[in-house]
């Protein structure tokens, strides 16, 4: 597997056994991410009961991982570009495996959350390295679209398997859900040693932007902590307002640092690319809405309807199966109709699906209320997620693929952290002193309304892409018409005999 450079019309690649093997190994990290997220999601109620953790604190088991992941993804992408993608991939994967196994031994929520944060940091270095290996290996166009579709399929497969394993293992003990990803990561590590070729360090790319990494991570931590803590401190309290001000100051400092740094963590000029901006904004809403919905759905099925963790896993499974089944064809669909239309279709499915979930009741029939939402979410992911991956790295030079991948994954994870914190705060504020099923339902429905609103924002972002596409085509048509007019005039002048 060798690096390629983009040409105007690149020749189609030969997908031999080694190329397939390397691709599947690299896809192993996104499989692990899906596996880990879904297994932990299924075990949250059991963790809360065993460790006596309230909902406002319990969500940090997920948020801790997401913050470590999202906070260091930009640094992870930059490090992969500087030190070599294979080296970063292997080191971070080894850390991920070790911390996975150690986290299963945690005896209190603080240790568990800390372990999840470190694990998220490790994932923040594997994910952009993996995605940039794919995008620098496969030509932009049909080959890359096909590879990214497979990448998405592996994410869905990991998520689907995590649901089943998480539900089954939680029945035995929630600690098994934290242990399981470790051996899988070691298996991926072993094959990666054999199949992923060395990638050179970029000695000309400059150094690290530590101030940028510190300010952006601290800013996101402050922002999420402000939202989470607002439930108890109050939205207009000194603590909440102070944290929001601190977050704004840190993120503003980050932008200033990036503008002045010789080797910025984020070259701000890359954000001028409209398709990249839209992909990042859209994925923020996609992952944010889904993580929040999974929490609400898990609490609803287990706490209100009395389902077991395994039954809850089966309830979410159809969405993952749909993505795993349909995603391999997403690359061909993107070649045919374009990513903009795919994203709009997927976003519309999300909005309709989440809106339908508002019909849930204290004794709802699963197939009449929850199942339609699950199916529409699965279809939305199968169509939109591969298209967003393709759009996020299209037109980006090879030396910045790690940065583009890091930006996309950062938006993904930060969206999950912030939206999960918001929805948790909504549920907490509505469920104070509530003990009856009707009371719990009155807490879940406003949260589902927030999720639907988040999805609607994502749809609006996607629609701007279609408007931009039409504007570009109109401009291209006008330029073509003007060029043809000039060519006709020149041809007529050549045909006119001199006086």
N, C-alpha and C positions, 0 to 999 in steps of 0.2 A: 504494500500500500504506500503510494508516494504522494507527495503534495503536488497539486496542479495549479496552474495559473489560468485565469479566465481569459478566453478569447472571444471574439465577436460571435463565432459560430463553433463552439467546441464540439469535437467529435464525441460520439457516444462511447462510454467506457465499457470495458469488458469486465463483467462481474465474476471473477474467478473465486475459487474456494477460499483463498487467503483473504481477499477483500471482504467476502461475506463474513468470514470468521471475525475479522477485526471490527467490522460494523456491529455485529451482534454483541461482542464484548463491550464495546463502547456504549451500546444501548443498555448494557447491564446496570449502569448507574441510575438511569431514569427508571428502570424497572424497580430497582431498590428504593428509590424515592417514593414511587407509587405504593409499593408494598408497605413501607414504613408508615406513611401517612394514613393509609386506610386501616392498618392493624391497630395503630394507636387510637384512631377515632372510635373504633369499635369498643375499645377497652376503657374509655374515659369514665363511664358511670361506675365500673368496678373499681377503678383506681380511687375515685372520690370516696366510695364507701369504705375501702380498705384503709386508706390513709387519712380518712376524715378531712377531706379537702372540699371547701365550698366551691360553687361554680365559678365565682369571680377569680379564684386562684387556680382552679382546675384547668381553665383554658390556657394557662401559662405552660402546661405540658406541651400543647401544640404550638403556642406562640413563642416559647423559648427556642424551639427548633427553627421556626420560621424566621425569627429575628437573627439567629446566628447565620442562617442560610442567606437571607436577604441582605443582611448588613455587610457581609464579606464577599458577596458575589462579584462586585466590581473589582475588588482587589484580587479575587481568585482568577477572574478573566485576564487581568493585567499580568499576574504572575505566570499564567500559562503561556502568554505571549513572550514573556521575558526569559523564563527558565526552561522552556520546552514543555510541550503539552503532555508527552508521555510521562516525564518525571513527576510533574505536578499531579497528574492523574493517579499514579501508583502510590505516592506518599499519602495523599489525602484519602484514598480508598482504604489503605491500611489503618489509618487513624479511625475512620468510620467504623470499620469492623471491630476494632478493640473497644471503642467507646460503646458500641451497641451491646456488646456482651457485658461490660461493666455496669451499664445503666440498669440492667435487670436485677442488680443487687442493691439498688437504692432502698433505704429504709425510711426516708422521709421525703416530703414533696420538694424541699429545697435542693437536695442532692439530685433528685430525678430531673428537675427543671434545669439544673446546671449541666447535667450530662446531656440533656437534649440540646442545650445551647451549643456545647462543644461539638456534638454530632452534626448540628446544622452548619457550623463553621467548616467542618470537614467536607460536607456535601457542597458547600459554596465553592470549593476548589475543584471538586470532581466534575460538577455539572458543566461549567463553561469550558473546561478542558475537553470534555467529551463532545460537546456540541461543536466546538471549534475544530476538533479533529475531523468531524464529519464535513463541515462546511469548507475546510481547506483541502479535503481529499476529493470531494465530488464536484464536478463541474456545475456551475450555476445553470439551472434549467431542469430538464427531465431527470437527469441522474441525481442531482441534489434533492429534487422534490421527492423522488422515490425513496432516497435514504432517510429523509426527514419524516416521511410517512411511516416508515418502519420504526423510526425512533419514537414516534407518537404511539404506535401500536404497542411497543414494549412498555411504555408508561401505563397504558390502559390495562395491559395484561398484568403488570405488577399490582396495580390498584385492585383489579378484580380478584387476583389470588390473595391479596392482603385482606380483602373483605372476608373471604372464606376462612383463611388461616386465623385472622384476628378473632372472628366469631367463635371458631372452634377452640382456639388456644385460651381465650378468655374464660371459657367454661371450665378449663383446667386450672388456670391462674393467669392473671394479667401480666405477670413478669415474663411469661413465655413470649408474649408479643414483642417485648423489647429485646429478647435474646435472639430471636429467629433471624433478623437481618444480618447478624454478625457472620455466621457461617456462609450465608449466601454471598456476602461481600468478599470473604476470603476465596471463595470459588471463582468469582469474577477476577480477583487479583491474580490468581494463578494463571488463568487463561490470558489475561492482559500482558503478563510477562512474556508469553510465548508469541502473541499475535500482533501487538501494537508496536510498530517500528519507532525507532528513535526520531525525535523531531529536534532540530537545532535550536539553541538559544539565540535570541535576537540581541546580540551585544550592542547593536546600534540603536536600540529602542529607548535607551535611557534607564533611569532608576525608578524607584518606588515612590509613591505619593502617600506617605504615612499620614501626614496631616489630613489629607482628603479622606482616607479610610477611617480615621478616628472621628472626624466631624460628621460624616454621613451616617456612620453606625450609631454614634451617640445621639444624633438628631432623630433617627428613627426609633431608637429605644425610648427617648423622652416622649415622642409623639404617642406611641402605643401605650406607654405607662400612664400618660395623661388620660387617655380614653378609658383604660381599664380602671384606674383609680377614681374616676369621676362618679362611679356608681355609689361609692361610700363617702367620698369627700365632698361631692356636689359639683355640678358643672360650673358654677360661678365662684367656687372656693379659691382661696389664695393658692393652694397646692395645684389645682387643675389649671388655672390661668397661668401660674408661674411655669408649669411644665410646658404648656403650649408656647409660651413666649420663648422658653429655652430651646424648644425644638425648632422654632422659626429662626432663632438666632444661629443655631448650629448649622442648619441647612443653608442659610444665607452665607455663613462663613465658608461652607463647603464650596459653594459656587464661586466665591471670591478666590479661594485657594486654587480652584481648578483654572481660573482665568490667568492666574499669576505663575502657576507652577511650570517649570521647564518640562516636566514629565508628568502631566496630569493623570489622575486615576481615570477621569472621563474627559476625553477631548470633546468639549461642548459643541464643537462644530458638527459632530456626528448627529446631533439632535436636530439639525436643520433638514434632515431627510424626512419628508412627510410620512412615507410608509413606515419607517422605523418608529416615529412618534406614535402613530396610530396603533401599531402593533403593541407597543408598550402600554399605552393607556387602556387598550381593549383587554389585554391579558390581566391587567390589574383588577378589572371588574369581573372577569370570568372566574379567576381563582378565588378572589375575595368572596364573591357570591356563593360559590360552591362550598368552600370550607365552612362558611357560616350556615349554609343550608344543611350540611352533613351533621353539624352539631345539633341544630334544632331537630332534625329528623331522628337522630339517635336518641335524644332526650324524649321526644314525643313517643316513639315506638316502645322504648324500654320503661320509661317512668310513667307514662300515661296509659298506654295500651298493655303494658306488662309483658312485652316480648323479651325473649332471651337475647343475649349478644349474638348468638349464631343465627337466630331468626332475623335479627336486624341486619346482619351481614347479607343474608339471602335477599332481603328487601332492596338493598342498594345494588346488588350484583348485576341486574339486567343492564344498567347504564354502562358499567365497565365492559360487559360482553359485547354490547353494541359498538363501543369504540374500538375494541380489539378486532372485531369482525370487519368493520367498515373502513377503518383508518388506512389499511394498506392500499386502498384505491384512491385515497385523497390526492396523491401526487398527480395521477392521471386527470382527475377532475380539475385540479388547479391549472394544468396545462391547457385544458379545454375552455374553461369559463373564467379563469383568473381568480386570484385570492380575494379580491375585494367582494365579489358576489358570494363567495363561500362564507366569508366572515359575517356578512349581513344575514345570510340565511341561518347560520348557527346562532347568532345573537338573538334573532327573532324567536327561535325555538326556546332559548333560555327564558326570555321574557314570558312567553305563553306558559311554559312549564312551571315556573315559580309562581305565576299568578294563579294557576290551577291549584297549587298547594294551599292556598288560602281557604279552600273548602273543607279542610280537615275539621273533624268534630271529636267529642270525647269518646265516641265508640265507632269511629269511621271504619268502613270496609276498605282494606288495603287496595284491592284491585279497582275500586271505584274512585278513590281519591289520590292515594300516594303513587300508585303504579303509573298512571299517565304522566305525572311529573318526572318520575325516574326515567321513563322512556324518552321523553322530550329532551331531558338533560343529556342523556347518552347520545342522542342524535346530534344535539348541538355541539358537544365535544368532538364527535367524529368528524364533523364538517369544519368547525371553526378552528380547533386547536392546531391541526397540521398546517392550515393556511396561515395562521398567525406565526408559527415557527418559520415558515418559508419567507413571509413578508419581513420578519424582524432582521433577517441577515441578507436580504437581497440587495445587490448593488454595493455591498461593503467589501473593501479590500481585504486580502488575506491577512495582512498584519494587524487588522482591527477586528477580526472575527471573534477573538476572545472577548473584546470589549462589547461588541454587539450582543454576543451570547450572554455575557454577564448582565448587561442592561435589561435584556428580556426576562431573564430568570429573576433578577432583582425585583422588577415590577410584579412578576408573578407572586413572589413570596411576600413582598411588602403589602400587596393587596390583600393577601390572606391574613396577615397579622392585623392590619388596621380594621378590615371588615369584621373579622372574628371578634376583635375587642369591642367594636361598636354594637354588634348584635348581642354579645354577652352582656353589655351594659344595659341594653334595652330589655332583655329577659329579666335581669336582676332587678331593675327598677319596677317592673310590672309584677314580680312574683313575691314581693316582700309580704310575709305573713300569710301567703296563700297555701292552702293544704288540699283543697278540693280539685277534682279533675277539671271542672269548668273554670276555676281560677287559674290553673296552670295553662289551659288552652288560651285564656285571655292574655297570657304573657307570651306565648309562642306566636300568635297571629300577628301582633305588631312587628315582631322580629322578621317574620316571613314577608311582611310588607316592605321592610327595609331591604331585604334580599332582592325582591322584585324590582325595587327602585334602582338598586345598584346595576342589575342586569339591563334595565332600560337605558341607563347612562351609557353602558357599553354599546348598545344598539345605536344610539345617537352618534357615538364616536365612529362606528363602522359606516354609518350613512355618509359621513363627511368624506370617507374614502371614495365612495361611489361618485359623489359630486365632483371630487378632485379628478377622478378618472375621466368623467365626461368632459370636464374642462380641458384636461390634457389632450384628449382626442380631438376636441373642437379646435384647439390651438394647432395641433399637428395637421389637421385637415386644411386649416387656413394657410399654414406654411406651405403645404404641398400644393394647394391651389395657386398660391403666389409664385412658387417655383415653376409650376407648369406654365403659368401665364408668361413669365419671363422667358422661358425656353421657347414658347411659341413665337414671341416677339422677335427673339434672336433668329429663329428659323425663317420667319417672314422677311427679316432684313437681309439674310443671306440669299434668299430666293429672288428678292427685288433687284433687277438689273441696274447698274450704276447709270446715272443720268449722263 
